Amino acid sequence: MPVITISRQFAAAGGPIGAALARRFDAELLDREIVAHVAERAGLSEQEAEGYDERLPGLWQRIVAALAMGGPDPSLPPLPGGLVPTAAVQERLAQITRAVIEEAAERGNAVIMGRGGAYIVPRGPDVLHVQLHAPLDARIRYLLARVEEIPDDTRPDEASLRELCRTMDARRADYIRRLFDRDWLDPNAYDLSIDTGSMGIEPTVDLIEMAVRRHDPGGFHPTRPTP
């Protein structure tokens, strides 16, 4: 009953990879679901909770993000201004987010996307912390393959997509630094780090599945015979 946490650079194909892993393990997938659970427990709307989340509000940014994550209808409305929570609310939402992730890990058989999962769920024999990254050019190609689905009048150009990747990465880095005082790209936080631009989606899913099934949190044992 594995628990897989996935930290991902924006447009490094984290969405489809996470969804594929959840299907392979018949596991619970927590991504947008985290926002919904947090909002319900905090007595807020999902839009208000989303103002705290690691995602970036704004119309076309949210459209591209939805496509990049394999999300639904790209005609999402923009997040209204003024819904970014105060510091006190942010602290409360951080506590609830941690609780939602801890409970999912306790249940087991879960794929947890982002939100500092690697810093919340302790390492163990049934836990694999994964980091997905890709060169910026590869991530731009990934997004360009998807923006064709967006109407011409809202379709961002390549320069805008580059800025979006940088902005989203900076937002996620700030989220981890603010809540956990850690560098989200530090490889020591993860059991497995994969360049999805080089590997591709399906081979990455295969590699993570193999790692889950052979995972040994005890580390390298040079005298242990290979099965």
C-alpha positions in Angstrom: 0.0 0.0 0.0 2.5 2.6 -1.1 2.5 6.4 -0.5 4.1 8.3 -3.3 4.8 12.1 -2.9 5.6 14.0 -6.1 7.3 17.3 -6.2 7.4 18.7 -9.7 8.6 21.7 -11.6 5.8 23.4 -13.5 5.1 21.6 -16.8 7.4 18.7 -16.0 4.3 16.4 -16.7 3.6 15.9 -13.0 -0.1 15.8 -13.5 -0.4 12.9 -16.0 2.4 11.0 -14.3 0.6 11.3 -10.9 -2.7 10.2 -12.5 -1.1 7.3 -14.2 0.5 6.1 -11.0 -2.8 6.4 -9.2 -4.4 4.2 -11.8 -1.6 1.6 -11.7 -1.8 1.2 -7.9 -5.5 1.8 -7.7 -4.5 4.6 -5.3 -6.1 7.8 -4.1 -4.8 10.8 -6.0 -4.5 14.0 -4.0 -3.9 17.2 -6.0 -6.9 19.5 -6.5 -8.6 17.3 -4.0 -6.3 18.8 -1.3 -7.7 22.3 -2.0 -11.3 20.9 -1.8 -10.6 19.1 1.6 -8.8 22.1 3.0 -11.6 24.6 2.0 -14.3 22.3 3.4 -12.6 22.0 6.8 -11.7 25.7 7.0 -15.2 26.8 6.0 -13.9 28.7 3.0 -14.8 28.5 -0.7 -12.3 26.6 -2.9 -11.5 29.9 -4.6 -10.4 31.4 -1.2 -8.4 28.4 -0.3 -6.8 28.4 -3.8 -5.4 31.9 -3.0 -3.1 30.2 -0.5 -2.3 27.2 -2.6 1.0 26.7 -4.5 -0.8 27.4 -7.8 -0.8 30.8 -9.5 -4.1 32.7 -9.9 -4.9 34.6 -13.1 -7.0 33.6 -16.1 -4.6 32.4 -18.7 -2.1 31.1 -16.2 -4.9 28.9 -14.7 -6.0 27.8 -18.2 -2.5 26.6 -19.0 -2.1 25.1 -15.6 -5.3 23.1 -16.1 -4.1 21.8 -19.4 -0.7 21.0 -18.1 -2.2 19.0 -15.2 -4.7 17.2 -17.5 -7.4 19.2 -15.9 -11.0 20.0 -17.0 -12.6 22.7 -19.1 -10.0 25.4 -19.9 -12.5 28.2 -19.7 -12.0 28.6 -16.0 -12.9 32.0 -14.6 -10.1 34.1 -13.1 -9.6 34.0 -9.3 -11.1 37.3 -8.1 -8.8 39.7 -6.4 -8.9 40.1 -2.7 -9.3 36.3 -2.0 -5.7 35.8 -1.0 -5.9 34.9 2.7 -4.4 36.9 5.6 -1.4 35.6 7.4 -3.5 34.1 10.2 -5.7 32.3 7.7 -2.6 31.1 5.8 -1.2 29.6 9.0 -4.5 27.8 9.7 -4.7 26.5 6.1 -1.2 25.3 6.3 -2.1 23.3 9.4 -5.2 21.8 7.7 -3.1 21.0 4.6 -0.6 19.1 6.7 -3.5 17.2 8.4 -5.1 16.2 5.1 -1.8 14.9 3.8 -0.9 13.1 7.0 -4.3 11.4 7.0 -3.9 10.3 3.4 -0.5 8.8 4.2 -1.9 7.0 7.2 -4.6 5.4 5.0 -1.9 4.4 2.5 -2.1 3.8 -1.2 -2.0 7.4 -2.1 -0.3 9.6 -4.7 0.2 13.1 -3.2 1.0 15.9 -5.5 3.1 18.8 -4.3 2.3 20.8 -1.2 5.5 19.8 0.6 4.4 16.1 0.8 8.1 15.0 1.1 8.5 17.2 4.1 5.3 16.0 5.8 5.3 12.2 5.2 8.2 10.5 7.0 10.4 8.2 5.0 9.5 4.5 5.4 9.4 1.2 3.5 6.1 2.0 1.9 6.9 5.7 1.2 8.6 7.0 -1.9 9.4 10.7 -2.4 9.8 11.7 -6.0 11.0 14.9 -7.6 10.2 15.6 -11.3 12.2 18.2 -13.3 12.9 19.0 -16.9 14.9 21.7 -18.8 12.9 24.8 -19.5 12.9 24.2 -23.2 11.4 20.7 -22.7 8.7 22.2 -20.5 7.9 24.8 -23.1 7.5 22.1 -25.7 5.2 20.2 -23.3 3.0 23.3 -22.9 3.0 24.3 -26.5 1.6 20.8 -27.4 -1.3 21.7 -25.2 -2.0 25.3 -25.8 -3.4 24.4 -29.2 -6.5 23.3 -27.3 -7.0 26.8 -26.1 -9.0 29.3 -28.2 -6.8 31.7 -30.3 -7.9 34.8 -28.4 -6.7 33.4 -25.0 -3.7 31.4 -26.2 -0.4 32.5 -24.7 2.8 32.8 -26.8 6.1 31.1 -26.1 7.5 34.0 -24.2 4.5 34.1 -21.9 4.9 30.3 -21.3 8.5 30.8 -20.3 7.5 33.5 -17.8 4.7 31.3 -16.5 7.2 28.4 -15.8 9.6 30.7 -14.0 6.8 32.3 -12.0 5.2 29.0 -11.0 8.5 27.5 -10.0 9.3 30.6 -7.9 5.9 30.3 -6.3 6.4 26.7 -5.4 9.9 27.3 -4.1 8.5 30.1 -1.9 5.7 27.9 -0.6 8.2 25.2 0.5 10.7 27.8 1.9 8.0 29.6 3.8 6.4 26.5 5.3 9.3 24.2 5.8 12.4 26.4 5.5 13.8 24.0 2.8 15.0 24.2 -0.8 12.4 22.4 -2.9 15.1 21.3 -5.4 17.4 19.8 -2.8 17.8 16.2 -4.0 18.4 15.0 -0.4 14.7 15.4 0.3 13.8 12.8 -2.3 14.3 9.1 -3.0 14.2 9.5 -6.7 14.8 12.5 -9.0 13.8 12.2 -12.7 14.3 14.4 -15.8 10.9 13.9 -17.4 12.1 15.9 -20.5 14.6 13.2 -21.2 12.6 10.2 -20.0 9.1 10.9 -21.2 5.9 10.3 -19.3 5.4 6.5 -19.7 9.0 5.5 -18.9 8.9 7.8 -15.9 5.8 6.1 -14.6 7.4 2.7 -15.2 10.5 3.8 -13.3 8.6 5.1 -10.4 6.5 1.9 -10.2 9.7 -0.2 -10.2 11.2 2.0 -7.5 8.1 1.6 -5.4 8.2 -2.1 -5.7 11.9 -2.4 -4.9 12.2 0.6 -2.5 14.7 0.1 0.4 14.8 3.0 2.8 17.8 1.5 4.5 19.9 2.7 1.6 22.7 1.1 -0.4 24.1 -2.2 0.9 27.2 -3.2 -1.1 27.4 -6.6 0.5 23.8 -7.5 0.0 23.3 -9.9 -2.9 21.2 -8.6 -5.8 17.9 -10.5 -6.2 
